[in-house]
Amino acid sequence: MENKNVFIAIALSMSVLLFWSAFVDSPQPIDIQNQKVSSTQSDNKVPDNGIVPSIDGTILKDNISREDSLKKTNRILLENKKIKGSISLVGATIDDLSFKNYKVDIKSNDIVKFLNPKETKNGYFAETGWASIGNKIKVPTNKSIWSVVGNKVLSVNNPVTLEWNNGSNLIFKKKIEIDDNYLFKINQEVKNNSSEQVELYPYAQLTRKNIPDDLKNFYILHEGFIAVLDEELKEDDYDDIEEKKIVREANKGWIGITDKYWMTALIPETGERFKSTFLYQDAYKANFLLNNPKVIAPSTRGNNEIKIFVAAKEVQTIDAYAEKENIEKLDLIIDWGWFYFFTKPLFFAVDYLFKLTGNFGIAIVLITVMIRLVFFPLASYSFKSMAKMKALQPEMARLKDLHKDDKTKLQQAIMALYKKEQINPASGCLPVLIQIPFFFAIYKMLFISLEMRHQPFFGWIKDLSASDPTTIFNLFGLLPFTPPSFLIIGIWPILMGLTMFVQQKLNPAPTDPIQAKIFMFFPIFLTVILASFPSGLVVYWTVNNILTIAQQWFIMKRTTVKTN
């Protein structure tokens, strides 16, 4: 085996770091044949999943501003230490929610507005309700106007109660509670004042009119529909849902929609089997419907509790919810990836260093140094092998000239040389392969981390979650013009490319001229590709390259081979 195989393996490893999750298969949908539950609202087009549609037959105008839409309906206000917004009394819909502690960008004081009324372009809202079989029972819909009973402001330890009367001896109530963070608890009650038994199916639904504007479709991050059903993670992209409805059944779990930094989730009542549906019908929808109805006898009440989670993806907050509320695998709403057991502990390590130093960039540098120290012996073994291979290159070139017309003799001579010098040409690959999961894990962790968002480093890096704002094409700001986005190649990406080039020079060059040219081009390729990535990731990659160069140079200076 020629020494070029070592570097082919390294190049492939780098490609894996960038495109790993592209190899993950999409889950297959479960077809559904018989849909027995429907809405009683005759002027709504009932979708075949049986859930009352969030967007009815009326045309929704995208040009209605968020402010105008909020003024159109009566509302109850909601606020705690992390969120604020309101709930529309039309449909009892949670359609106005902002994150108080997160700004839109570092130049603005505007907070992130996440949920929006359905009339707006970015309509995104959550609703709960009841469905019945065969339109026999009049249930509240997204047009029903609820009244407030008692408290009119929703806050911690101050729930609100909404009521709607169907005019046929059924009274529907919702008791809505919020905690200190991001969890809504909705207790739905039906009081049966009629002389007949009724059967109703509780449901909850998320509706999103459009794909988020900042969706980047990164291969290493899932954004879209997500669920954990009977302990199994399910992830579906927006285009998957546009092509076909996906229906699944489970005894336990949750469903939701996830963005890079924000998420929504619906958690059914514990112990109830339910059917979950992801579909596109005028909008993207994620809903669940209990399989078994609530049977409410005359002069009795029926209850159901639904949890709605609308949150910034704060690791410790989500972990606390998973434990306290017994929400199984809720932490998977954060896309830790295949190397979950490496990625998540690395987050806690870098978060600790961040709190210790007060600078997330320094925390990145420190965690990179720590990982290099952990893998120092493995890297040393690999670099020693590479150094010996590089020292053998003149002799390898001589043998190729000597046996250029006889490949068999050439291979025999090369193997004899390896045996004489006690070199295994593949010995440098295994240490590199062992390290790949750990280096990918830290790369993934930094990419998805909300905690890195809007954190400054030094100098011109004001936001480690954004790309380096400088560019070589205006001499890093000296020339008074802004190049197009594809020419924004900043100082840190260039430093990363240069360190990769130096590192490449320390390795034995491929003997094949074409391969050598490809390897020379690789640093330029990655510089262009990574220029648009968060600067925190580029800082990590650059520091890792510098440490690798230092270790490799030191080992190569001490490694020699003797050839005749």
Summary of the structure (lengths in Angstrom):
residues: 564
radius of gyration: 29.5
end to end distance: 21.1
largest distance: 104.2
contacts: 1820
relative contact order: 0.11
helix: 37%
strand: 26%
